[in-house]
Amino acid sequence: MLAVALAVLGGCGGQAGRAAAPGSTGSRALARAPAPNAVATAAAARPATPPAPSKPTASVPLPPIHQWPIPYGAARKLQMAAYSLRHYGENTFVLSHPKVIVEHYTETADALQAFNTFAPDVPDSEFHELPNTCAQFLVERNGRIDQLVALSLRCRHTTGLNWTAIGIEHVGFSDAAILGDPVQMSASLRLTRWLRCRYGISLRNVIGHNESLSSPFHRDAVPAFAHQTHSDWSHADMGRYRALLARRPCPSTS
């Protein structure tokens, strides 16, 4: 089952646009980055503590969140720092002051398949690059919200935006199925609202993976990744999602 999940979820929601793989294995990828000590020193300069909100807002209810962390140890942090250096020119694994929330779906039948895809730190199935893909949150069909990765850590979930984006995966096979599931959608909207209000993220910067190329925050120094995106959460379906989210505004701080 793990092998199937790895093949499916490596490109969450399917692949769209140009997606030429860089052809780099983990060892070659790390060889292009500074020596591990240099990476560790740079990363240590930014302690991995939860970043402060970009624009303080009045508090909103924190939805129940089940802690289900994937392994994200020292080796994976060094790989994420090296990845960030190659793609964004930033020698760090820390996610600070996120500006974007990206919605995904897993193309798996259950949460365990998704977890087992993200947990092993192996080269991803699409680009064969380390670290493996992951997302900070997973929303299950029964409404349970799982936190897989701390908000202070970067995850590879959206090419061009991993430096500033929080990733939310939804168990399922299509935008329409998730939009039509009131239990899963209620949990998703509660989570997204809490995150965007906490970090002062504007409604227009809550996007689907398929909208990534149009984000003003999209950038990638590796040419093969410049036009790479996936088909999950199309612009039309995200229009419906944002309309529902707009009914849950952030409280005024005045």
ABEGO torsion letter per residue (X at the ends): XAAAAAAAAABBGEBBEBBBBAGBBAAAAAAABBBAAAAAAAAAABBBBBBBBABBBBBBBBBBBBBBBBBBBAAAAAAAAAAAAAAAGBBBABBBGBABBBBBBAGBABAAAAAAAAABBBBBAAAGBOBBBBBABBBBAAGBBBBABBAABBBBABBGAAAABBBBBBBEABAAAAAABAAAAAAAAAAAAAAAAAAGBBAAABBBAAAAAABAABBBABAAAAABBBABGBAAAAAAAAAAAAABBBBBAX
